[in-house]
């Protein structure tokens, strides 16, 4: 795996947990100190990234998200944020109220997007209809159910049912 692809994986794995400033610092540290080290060095990298009590409590989840991202197909990774060496903050187009997808929901969005391109329109409609008919079986609020229904119909990239992790 080349450097830009590994950087994309690191970015994808860290995205649900770090704000733009923390992300920029983490990516810079990864590029300068960890990018050429073997995979088992990820644990040390995650430890160094966990600078707050909240992040330290999520350390095992962060490490798992990084390992999952590094093992994921390229199509499931976020775009390359570019080299962060020497930069102070990562340009982040999200405001402070944006809820960031957790790793499982990110994978779900990527897989469902890939599914829509792999099936014909009739099959796609059948899958969506099945999901929408069975939304009542999920333990969602009425608002969440309506947002999810809207997402399946419009399939834009902002997934409405997110994990508990918020952008900082």
C-alpha positions as CSV (number, residue, x, y, z in Angstrom):
1,X,0.0,0.0,0.0
2,X,1.5,3.3,-1.0
3,X,1.8,6.4,1.2
4,X,-1.2,8.3,-0.1
5,X,-3.4,5.2,0.2
6,X,-2.2,4.5,3.7
7,X,-2.8,8.2,4.6
8,X,-6.3,7.9,3.3
9,X,-6.8,4.8,5.5
10,X,-5.4,6.6,8.6
11,X,-7.6,9.7,7.8
12,X,-10.7,7.4,7.4
13,X,-10.1,5.6,10.6
14,X,-9.5,8.8,12.7
15,X,-12.2,11.0,11.1
16,X,-15.0,9.9,13.5
17,X,-12.9,10.7,16.5
18,X,-10.8,13.9,15.9
19,X,-11.6,17.5,15.1
20,X,-9.8,19.3,12.3
21,X,-6.9,20.5,14.4
22,X,-6.4,17.1,16.1
23,X,-6.6,15.4,12.7
24,X,-4.0,17.7,11.2
25,X,-1.6,17.1,14.1
26,X,-2.2,13.3,14.0
27,X,-1.7,13.0,10.2
28,X,1.5,15.1,10.4
29,X,2.8,12.9,13.3
30,X,1.8,9.7,11.4
31,X,3.6,10.9,8.2
32,X,6.8,12.0,9.9
33,X,7.1,9.3,12.6
34,X,4.9,6.3,11.8
35,X,4.3,5.9,8.1
36,X,7.4,3.8,7.5
37,X,7.0,1.7,10.7
38,X,5.4,-1.8,10.8
39,X,1.6,-2.1,11.4
40,X,2.1,-3.0,15.1
41,X,3.3,0.6,15.7
42,X,-0.3,1.7,15.3
43,X,-0.9,1.2,19.0
44,X,1.9,3.6,19.8
45,X,0.5,6.1,17.3
46,X,-3.0,5.9,18.7
47,X,-1.7,6.4,22.2
48,X,0.1,9.5,21.1
49,X,-3.1,10.8,19.4
50,X,-5.2,10.3,22.5
51,X,-4.5,13.7,24.2
52,X,-7.8,14.1,26.0
53,X,-9.6,11.9,28.5
54,X,-12.4,11.4,26.0
55,X,-9.9,10.2,23.3
56,X,-8.1,8.0,25.9
57,X,-11.5,6.3,26.7
58,X,-12.0,5.7,23.0
59,X,-8.5,4.4,22.4
60,X,-9.5,0.8,21.6
61,X,-12.2,2.0,19.3
62,X,-9.8,4.3,17.5
63,X,-7.2,1.5,17.1
64,X,-9.9,-0.9,15.8
65,X,-11.2,1.8,13.3
66,X,-7.6,2.3,12.0
67,X,-7.1,-1.4,11.5
68,X,-10.4,-1.7,9.8
69,X,-9.6,1.2,7.5
70,X,-6.2,-0.1,6.6
71,X,-7.7,-3.5,5.7
72,X,-10.6,-1.9,3.7
73,X,-10.8,-1.7,-0.1
74,X,-9.6,1.6,-1.6
75,X,-13.2,2.4,-2.7
76,X,-14.3,2.6,1.0
77,X,-11.7,5.1,2.0
78,X,-12.2,8.8,2.3
79,X,-10.4,11.1,-0.1
80,X,-6.7,11.9,0.5
81,X,-6.5,14.9,2.8
82,X,-3.0,15.6,1.5
83,X,0.2,15.9,3.4
84,X,-0.2,17.6,6.7
85,X,3.5,18.0,7.5
86,X,4.1,21.6,8.7
87,X,0.4,22.6,8.5
88,X,-1.4,23.8,11.6
89,X,-5.0,22.7,10.8
90,X,-6.7,20.5,8.3
91,X,-9.3,22.4,6.2
92,X,-12.6,21.0,7.5
93,X,-15.8,22.0,5.7
94,X,-18.0,20.8,8.7
95,X,-19.3,23.2,11.3
96,X,-19.2,22.4,15.0
97,X,-22.6,20.9,15.0
98,X,-21.9,18.3,12.4
99,X,-22.3,14.7,13.5
100,X,-19.6,12.5,12.1
101,X,-20.3,9.0,11.0
102,X,-18.9,6.3,13.1
103,X,-16.8,3.6,11.4
104,X,-19.7,1.1,11.0
105,X,-22.0,3.7,9.4
106,X,-19.2,5.0,7.1
107,X,-18.8,1.4,5.8
108,X,-22.6,1.0,5.5
109,X,-22.8,4.2,3.4
110,X,-19.9,3.1,1.2
111,X,-21.2,-0.4,0.7
112,X,-24.8,0.7,0.0
113,X,-23.4,3.2,-2.6
114,X,-21.5,0.4,-4.2
115,X,-24.6,-1.7,-4.2
116,X,-26.6,0.9,-6.0
117,X,-24.1,1.0,-8.9
118,X,-24.0,-2.8,-9.1
119,X,-27.7,-3.6,-9.4
120,X,-30.3,-2.6,-12.0
121,X,-33.0,0.0,-11.3
122,X,-35.7,-2.6,-10.6
123,X,-33.6,-4.5,-8.1
124,X,-32.5,-1.2,-6.5
125,X,-36.1,-0.1,-6.0
126,X,-37.0,-3.5,-4.5
127,X,-34.2,-3.3,-2.0
128,X,-35.1,0.2,-1.0
129,X,-38.8,-0.7,-0.7
130,X,-38.0,-3.7,1.5
131,X,-35.9,-1.5,3.8
132,X,-38.5,1.2,4.0
133,X,-41.3,-1.3,4.7
134,X,-39.2,-2.7,7.6
135,X,-38.1,0.6,9.2
136,X,-40.7,0.2,11.9
137,X,-38.8,-2.8,13.2
138,X,-35.8,-0.6,14.0
139,X,-35.9,1.2,17.3
140,X,-35.7,4.7,15.8
141,X,-37.5,7.9,16.8
142,X,-40.1,9.2,14.3
143,X,-37.6,11.9,13.2
144,X,-34.8,9.4,12.7
145,X,-37.1,7.1,10.7
146,X,-38.2,10.0,8.5
147,X,-34.6,11.1,7.9
148,X,-33.5,7.6,7.1
149,X,-36.5,7.2,4.7
150,X,-35.5,10.5,3.0
151,X,-31.9,9.3,2.8
152,X,-32.8,6.0,1.1
153,X,-35.0,7.9,-1.4
154,X,-32.5,10.7,-2.3
155,X,-29.3,8.7,-1.4
156,X,-27.2,11.8,-0.8
157,X,-23.9,11.4,0.9
158,X,-25.0,12.8,4.4
159,X,-26.2,9.8,6.3
160,X,-28.9,10.8,8.9
161,X,-28.5,8.1,11.5
162,X,-25.1,8.6,13.0
163,X,-23.1,7.1,15.9
164,X,-22.7,9.1,19.1
165,X,-19.4,10.7,18.0
166,X,-19.7,14.4,17.3
167,X,-17.2,16.6,15.5
168,X,-15.3,18.7,17.9
